[in-house]
Amino acid sequence: MATPGGTNRASHSLDKSITLPPDEIFRNLENAKRFAIDIGGSLTKLAYYSTVQHKVAKVRSFDHTAKAGVQQEADGEPLYEISVQEEITARLHFIKFENTYIETCLDFIKDHLVNTETKVIKATGGGAYKFKDLIEKKLKLKVDKEDEMSCLIKGCNFVLKNIPHEAFVYAKHADSEFRFQNTRPDIFPYLLVNIGSGVSIVKVESEDKFERIGGSSIGGGTFWGLGALLTKTKRFDELLQLASKGQHTNVDMLVKDIYGGAYGSLGLTGDLIASSFGKSATADKEFSQEDMAKSLLHMISNDIGQLACLYARLHNLNRVYFGGFFIRGHPVTMHTITYSINFFTKGEVQALFLRHEGYLGAIGAFLKGAEEDNPNQYSWGENYAGSSGLMSVSPDLNPMQRARSGTFDMLEMDRLERQLVNLPLLQDPSSYIPDTVDLTEDALAREYWLYCFEEALDGVVKRAVASQKDQPEAAERAEKFRQKYRHKLQTLRHQPFAYGSLTVRSLLDTREHCLNEFNFPDPYSKIKQRENDMALKYYQKVVRSLEELSWEQRQFALVRGILAGNVFDWGAKAVSDVLESDPEFGFEQAKQQLQERPWLVDAYNQWVERLKGPPHKCALFFVDNSGMDIILGVFPFVRELLLRGTEVVLASNSGPALNDVTNSELQIVTERIAAMDPVIQTAVKEERLILVQSGSSSPCLDLSRLDKVLATVVRERGTDLVIIEGMGRAIHTNYYAMLSCESLKLAVIKNSWLAERLGGKIFSVVFKYEVPSKAQGLH
């Protein structure tokens, strides 16, 4: 990175020497409670814990008796009251910067530190000794040194457990360089190959059990040291840049240079390196710095790769993660290590890299200092609004990106109120991928959806301001939200891999995180309240008309009712435009919009045949929108299941997203329906109908990160049917999810581009009924 002002960087003010204002880097410092620091040879990683105060929308039922409840609808009083309250949550902040900034950063922290509870800062890394006095003097905190390797392992376990798409395979010549891996339910055992100055190879068997099983003195320091002797550069990054332009075959002796081609009887191809730097001993010529750097890189990577493979085989491990400053997201080193591992294991073992590899030591040191809070008993989620994401540091980057990757990098993790686990009914949790399309790999789809989210931004801003009409500064906050989210979309256009696989779900979740950042916790709260009010007025009429039908007609009408209800989705532009211009757009009109049978995906006949058989024991229903959807679509369907003798678990979002019904709203709606409908009232009383929160605050659904309570209920009740409703949960996610019990996935496709992709038109219907193969008998 160019030196600001040319001479001593540390003497410049923080504001001038970096690309972001300091308070956007060291966010929420005034509420910081505890610190840790990891100082390497060139980079410092700072970690701190803070409490974040933000607004949340709460709903509270008015105190009506059951009778008055029905009367109240007629009086036009709202169904429940909405209040915005302050809530305090825990957040972890991790910041990475060059050591040259350490003094100015410590000054900035000292000036903004208000009420830290701690008197100690946990420190790890080689530089912790070097900077110990400076840290103690500046921050007035005692430096408590922690073992580097145990911090590294602790940090590694933490990111593998808590960050989906943390690990990736690097494929240099593929459309998508980064291929992200799913978070596995069990991360152990694995091999960690840490390539710093030397190489340490560590076998990790559990949270607290690890062992250094081997290593080598030939590592990153060797590449750097020999590289400095062979070329005229002393900088590691410059050496890698030279290597990326070099041709190693000019320096290395290949098999074909010795045998004129392949050595068939030994199975060696002609292009294999027979001797690193072999040509330099016999050829009487000068070799370019680029070629020598490339040859050196191959020599060291191949040596490390072979060593890693031998240890992986010896200990029967197939998950091998690489880290250390030699890797640090450099495409050149990731490629050579990947190639080496592929070659030596014949593709049986994949070289895995970590998105937050540079933070592991700091995370581990922090966790050691926070053991009394037991951070491991919680689940944590990456806050996209405050995290920089994975930066590519390839040499051919545009200058703006390279400047960013050379300065400050941030990661924020929010503590989730609920512990998240797998849905016990996933057929194979380790191969489950929630998302239907990976936009990182599909350039056409990526361009379309990024354009879609940019186009929708004005509407979201307008909705956010309208939800807080009584607050004069709402427009200013909404404008800040617009700028932040637009910036995120621009970043993702250039670096689609920034937060792992780019998907419609991650674009939606990033938008929700940015809305929360600027205190718009629930922009659709008043719309949901109005739509719930409206739909409740028609509930009894809908139920009566269903009761008049024959059994066959009723089953079809119930399914059509869910599909019609699913049209009412403010997240779909085609629908929100209609709802904005015609608030009276109703349930019957929605039915007219639906595609006639045969539907785009149509397993309705198989479903009806199944209903002629014995009832299901328990159905788990992941619900979608408020209003018509939940009240006139889902509840009549649920009522029929209950009358058949099936227990029902309704799973709804823990927190708000778009106009999706939340658990607290659903409780009030269920109370109101129970007051009008004895079937629902009895089922609630007998606990044959129960409401559980999903643990999610997203319009999509990740079945590998669900509330632990929900998983327990599913197990205890012997759930044998899962129903997933809506475009976000059943199309954008889970369309291909394989479950170990029967499942229904149903949605109306309210986006013409997506409908065409799936071979249909807007308002096409997907009705997927799936029976797992073991239940169908072996094929």
PyMOL commands that set and color helices and strands:
alter all, ss='L'
color gray80, all
select helices_A, chain A and resi 9-11+14-17+22-25+29-31+66-75+99-112+127-130+132-139+148-162+220-230+236-245+248-250+255-259+264-266+279-282+289-314+331-345+357-369+371-373+375-377+384-386+399-406+429-431+443-455+457-466+474-494+504-517+525-547+551-566+573-581+587-593+604-611+628-644+663-676+678-685+708-716+727-732+752-757+773-776
alter helices_A, ss='H'
color red, helices_A
select strands_A, chain A and resi 32-39+43-61+80-98+120-124+142-145+167-170+178-180+190-195+199-204+210-216+253-254+273-275+319-323+350-354+379-382+409-416+420-421+601-602+618-622+647-652+689-693+706-707+721-725+742-749+764-770
alter strands_A, ss='S'
color yellow, strands_A
deselect
rebuild
show_as cartoon
